[in-house]
Amino acid sequence: MSTNSRWRALTHHHLFWPVAVLVFLLLVNVPFTPDFFSVKMTGGHLYGSLVSIVLFGSPLILVAVGMTVVIATGGIDLSVGAVVAITGALACSYISHQADQNALSGVLLAMGLGLLAAVVCGLWNGFLVARMGIQPIIATLIIMVAGRGVAQLITNGQIITINSDPYKLIGGGYWLTLPFSIFVVAVVVAVTVALTRRTALGLLIEAVGGNAEASRLVGIRSRRIKIMVYVFCALCAAVAGLMISSNTSAADGNNAGLWIELDAILAVVIGGTSLLGGRFSIGGTVVGALVIQTLTTTIYTIGVPTQTNLVFKAAVVIVVCLLQSPKFRAKVFGAKFGARFGAKGGAKPAVAETDTAASTDAAPKMEVS
């Protein structure tokens, strides 16, 4: 294979632009923080900017992975932020009432209560969407609003603080020199990829997202698939909620996971998964989440004023999404550039074309990215 052919194959990969943006954002930090890429060993633990990006981005990666499979079915889940708050509130509230907050049995039971609450939320969302036929954005909006109120009722409107070493391990502890949350994320991502790419589950999800009715007619239980992905998304959000409350040793029903659903959706889009449903990319979502977390770190590193950091963040996200559109690149940089750096193969580009939207009623595509 010639050099041009290899370069063309590389630039046509659906992860090329997200990875390129991630590398660019990392390099931008170097002039402001010369030792940005250095990783140091202190007290048997690894520390550094790169480690911190993965550590603080772990909850977002988890939520985004769950959001990916929901979006792949043509849905959306706005309730993940509330689920994060409910899970952390339940776990910390239970631990705070224990005589011995370091008792492992009490911590495990607290985590179980949080995960059980998440399953209930996921089943409720799935029931409204799959069984009642309510639009996903409306169905999940119910828990998005009511769920945060429930979290505040659990905490009595206060911030619950705890002092539990076993619970602290989940989001703030270390294992084998690395933050423990990194291992949790790695396991969740690996299991998700194995289930969706090594079994027929991924094809079923893509088929439901391509055309749920056609899938039902060929024997796929689309309703059951939809309920399953909403439960999985809620569980991912629950684990993220345990991480966030564990890292701070506190539960804040009002601010925990606030607007994390929007960052998760952005991560999915940046990763190349279409909001129209169908084909999806777990790897792209992980890269998208790292892009968002790196962008947040960059904003503080280069000293962007606090009152304008959200505008700066939005502008960068828009640029990233536009760069993934072959049509945009062809118009701005010329047809030759757009063709050479097109997004062939892999997941659909983040910015969907008009004719793609018109074809959502066609038979589902069964490709695997």
C-alpha positions in Angstrom: 0.0 0.0 0.0 1.4 3.4 -1.0 1.9 6.3 1.4 -1.0 8.2 -0.1 -3.3 5.3 0.3 -2.4 4.8 3.9 -2.8 8.5 4.6 -6.2 8.5 2.9 -7.3 5.4 4.8 -6.2 7.1 8.1 -8.0 10.4 7.4 -11.1 8.6 6.3 -11.4 6.8 9.7 -14.2 8.1 11.8 -11.9 8.7 14.8 -9.4 10.8 12.9 -10.9 14.2 13.5 -11.8 13.6 17.2 -8.3 12.3 17.9 -6.7 15.2 16.0 -8.7 17.7 18.0 -7.8 15.9 21.3 -4.1 16.0 20.4 -4.3 19.7 19.4 -6.0 20.6 22.7 -3.3 18.7 24.6 -0.5 20.6 22.8 -2.2 23.9 23.4 -1.5 23.5 27.1 2.2 23.0 26.7 3.2 26.8 26.3 1.2 27.6 29.5 2.2 24.5 31.5 5.7 23.3 30.3 5.5 20.1 32.3 2.0 19.3 31.1 2.9 15.9 29.8 5.1 14.9 32.8 3.8 12.2 35.1 5.4 11.9 38.5 5.3 9.2 41.2 4.5 10.6 44.7 3.8 8.5 47.6 3.3 5.5 45.4 0.7 7.2 43.2 1.0 8.7 39.7 0.2 12.3 39.4 0.1 14.7 36.4 -2.1 16.6 34.1 -2.8 13.6 31.9 -3.8 11.5 34.9 -6.0 14.2 36.2 -7.8 14.5 32.8 -8.7 10.8 32.8 -9.6 10.9 36.5 -12.0 13.9 36.3 -13.3 12.7 33.0 -14.2 9.2 34.3 -17.8 10.0 35.3 -18.4 11.7 32.0 -17.0 8.7 30.1 -19.3 6.4 31.9 -22.4 8.5 31.3 -21.5 9.1 27.7 -21.1 5.3 27.1 -24.6 4.7 28.4 -25.9 7.6 26.4 -24.3 6.2 23.2 -26.4 3.0 23.2 -29.6 5.0 24.0 -28.9 7.4 21.1 -28.1 4.4 18.9 -31.7 3.3 19.3 -32.9 6.7 18.2 -33.6 7.9 21.8 -32.1 10.3 24.2 -31.8 10.3 28.0 -31.9 13.7 29.8 -32.3 12.1 33.2 -28.7 10.9 33.7 -27.8 14.0 35.8 -30.7 13.4 38.2 -29.8 9.7 38.4 -26.2 10.8 39.4 -27.6 13.0 42.1 -30.1 10.4 43.4 -27.4 7.6 43.6 -24.9 9.7 45.4 -27.6 11.0 47.8 -28.8 7.6 48.7 -25.4 6.1 49.2 -24.0 8.9 51.3 -27.3 9.2 53.3 -27.2 5.6 54.2 -23.5 5.6 55.1 -23.9 8.8 57.2 -26.4 7.0 59.4 -24.1 4.0 60.1 -22.3 3.7 63.4 -19.2 2.6 61.6 -18.9 4.4 58.3 -15.8 2.3 57.4 -17.7 -1.0 57.6 -17.5 -2.7 54.2 -20.9 -4.3 54.5 -22.5 -0.9 55.0 -20.7 0.6 52.1 -21.7 -2.2 49.7 -25.3 -2.0 50.8 -25.3 1.7 50.2 -23.9 1.2 46.7 -26.5 -1.5 46.1 -29.3 0.9 47.1 -28.0 3.5 44.7 -27.7 1.1 41.8 -31.2 -0.3 42.6 -32.6 3.2 42.4 -30.9 3.7 39.0 -32.4 0.5 37.7 -35.9 1.7 38.7 -35.3 5.0 36.9 -34.1 3.2 33.8 -37.1 0.9 33.8 -39.4 3.9 34.2 -37.7 5.7 31.2 -37.8 2.5 29.1 -41.4 1.8 30.0 -42.5 5.3 28.9 -40.5 5.2 25.7 -41.0 1.6 24.6 -44.4 0.7 26.0 -46.3 4.1 26.2 -44.8 5.5 23.0 -43.8 8.8 24.6 -41.0 10.8 22.9 -37.7 10.0 24.7 -36.9 13.7 25.3 -40.2 14.1 27.1 -40.1 10.8 28.9 -36.7 11.4 30.4 -37.4 15.0 31.1 -39.7 13.8 33.8 -37.0 12.3 35.9 -34.6 15.0 35.0 -36.8 17.5 36.8 -38.4 15.3 39.5 -35.3 13.2 40.1 -33.2 16.1 41.3 -36.1 17.1 43.6 -36.0 13.5 45.0 -32.3 13.8 45.6 -32.8 17.0 47.5 -35.5 15.3 49.6 -33.1 12.5 50.4 -30.5 15.0 51.6 -33.0 17.4 53.2 -31.7 20.1 51.0 -28.3 19.8 52.7 -24.9 18.6 51.6 -24.3 15.3 53.3 -20.6 14.6 54.3 -19.2 11.3 55.2 -15.9 9.8 56.3 -15.6 6.4 54.8 -12.3 5.0 53.5 -13.9 2.1 51.5 -16.3 4.4 49.8 -13.6 6.9 49.1 -11.8 4.3 47.0 -14.4 4.4 44.2 -13.7 7.9 43.0 -10.8 9.1 45.1 -8.7 6.1 45.8 -5.7 4.5 44.1 -4.8 1.0 43.0 -1.6 -0.1 41.3 -0.4 3.5 41.3 -3.4 4.7 39.2 -6.8 6.2 40.3 -9.2 3.4 40.9 -11.9 5.1 38.8 -9.8 4.5 35.7 -10.0 0.8 36.2 -13.7 1.0 36.7 -14.1 2.9 33.5 -11.9 0.5 31.6 -13.9 -2.5 32.8 -17.3 -0.8 31.8 -16.0 0.2 28.4 -14.4 -3.2 27.7 -17.6 -5.1 28.7 -19.7 -2.7 26.6 -17.5 -3.2 23.5 -17.5 -6.9 24.0 -21.3 -7.1 24.3 -22.0 -4.8 21.4 -19.2 -5.8 19.0 -18.5 -9.5 19.8 -22.2 -10.5 20.0 -25.3 -9.8 18.0 -26.5 -7.2 20.5 -24.8 -4.4 18.7 -26.5 -5.3 15.4 -29.8 -5.4 17.2 -29.4 -2.0 18.7 -28.3 -0.5 15.4 -31.3 -2.2 13.7 -33.7 -0.7 16.2 -32.2 2.7 15.8 -32.3 2.4 12.0 -36.0 1.5 11.9 -37.8 0.1 15.0 -40.9 -1.0 13.1 -39.0 -2.9 10.5 -36.9 -4.5 13.2 -40.1 -5.7 14.9 -41.4 -7.1 11.7 -38.3 -9.3 11.2 -38.6 -10.7 14.7 -36.4 -8.3 16.8 -38.0 -7.4 20.1 -37.4 -3.7 19.7 -39.3 -2.7 22.9 -37.2 -5.0 25.0 -34.0 -3.6 23.5 -35.1 -0.1 24.2 -35.9 -0.8 27.8 -32.6 -2.6 28.2 -30.5 0.3 26.9 -32.3 2.8 29.2 -31.6 0.6 32.2 -27.9 0.3 31.1 -27.6 4.1 30.7 -29.1 4.6 34.2 -26.6 2.1 35.7 -23.7 3.9 34.0 -25.0 7.2 35.5 -25.3 5.5 38.9 -21.7 4.4 38.9 -20.7 7.9 37.8 -22.8 9.3 40.7 -20.9 7.0 43.2 -17.6 8.2 41.7 -18.5 11.9 42.1 -19.8 11.6 45.7 -16.9 9.3 46.6 -14.3 11.8 45.3 -15.7 14.6 47.4 -16.9 12.4 50.3 -20.2 14.3 50.1 -23.6 14.3 48.4 -25.0 17.4 46.9 -28.5 16.8 45.6 -28.6 20.2 43.9 -25.3 20.3 42.0 -24.1 16.7 41.6 -24.2 15.8 38.0 -25.7 19.1 37.0 -25.8 19.4 33.1 -23.7 16.2 32.7 -26.3 15.0 30.3 -25.4 17.8 27.9 -21.7 17.0 28.1 -22.5 13.4 27.5 -24.6 14.1 24.4 -21.7 16.3 23.1 -19.2 13.5 23.7 -21.4 11.1 21.7 -21.7 13.6 18.8 -18.0 14.5 18.8 -17.3 10.7 18.7 -19.2 10.4 15.4 -22.4 8.8 16.5 -25.5 10.2 14.7 -28.3 11.5 16.8 -30.7 9.9 14.3 -29.8 6.5 15.6 -28.3 3.5 14.0 -24.5 2.9 13.8 -22.5 4.0 16.9 -19.0 4.1 18.1 -18.0 3.4 21.8 -14.4 4.3 21.1 -15.4 7.6 19.5 -17.5 8.4 22.5 -14.6 7.8 24.9 -12.4 10.1 22.7 -15.2 12.7 22.7 -15.5 12.7 26.5 -11.7 13.1 26.8 -12.0 16.0 24.3 -14.5 17.7 26.5 -12.6 17.1 29.7 -9.3 18.3 28.1 -11.1 21.4 26.8 -12.3 22.1 30.4 -8.7 21.7 31.6 -7.4 23.9 28.8 -9.9 26.7 29.7 -8.4 26.9 33.2 -4.8 26.5 32.0 -4.8 29.3 29.5 -6.8 31.6 31.8 -10.0 32.1 30.0 -12.2 34.4 32.1 -14.8 32.6 34.2 -17.7 34.5 32.8 -16.8 33.6 29.2 -15.6 30.0 29.6 -19.0 28.4 28.6 -19.1 30.5 25.4 -15.5 29.5 24.6 -16.3 25.8 25.2 -19.4 26.0 23.0 -17.4 27.7 20.2 -14.7 24.9 20.3 -17.4 22.2 20.2 -19.0 23.8 17.2 -15.7 23.8 15.4 -15.1 20.2 16.2 -18.5 19.2 14.9 -18.1 21.2 11.7 -14.6 19.7 11.0 -16.3 16.3 11.0 -18.6 17.3 8.2 -17.3 16.4 4.8 -19.7 18.8 3.2 -18.5 21.7 5.4 -14.8 20.9 4.7 -15.6 20.7 0.9 -17.2 24.2 1.0 -14.7 25.9 3.1 -11.4 24.2 2.0 -12.4 23.1 -1.4 -13.8 19.9 -2.9 -10.4 18.2 -3.2 -9.7 18.7 0.5 -13.2 17.5 1.5 -12.8 14.4 -0.6 -9.3 13.7 0.6 -10.3 14.1 4.3 -13.8 12.6 4.0 -15.4 10.5 6.8 -15.9 7.3 5.0 -16.4 4.2 7.0 -17.0 3.9 10.8 -19.8 5.8 12.5 -21.9 8.5 10.8 -20.5 12.0 10.9 -21.7 14.2 13.8 -23.4 16.7 11.5 -26.1 14.7 9.7 -27.0 15.7 6.1 -30.5 16.5 5.2 -31.0 13.5 2.9 -29.9 11.3 5.8 -32.8 12.6 7.9 -35.2 11.8 5.1 -34.1 8.2 4.9 -34.7 7.2 8.5 -37.7 5.2 7.5 -35.7 3.0 5.2 -34.6 -0.6 6.1 -32.0 -0.7 8.9 -28.4 -1.0 8.0 -26.6 -3.9 9.6 -23.0 -2.8 9.3 -20.6 -2.9 12.2 -18.3 -0.1 12.8 
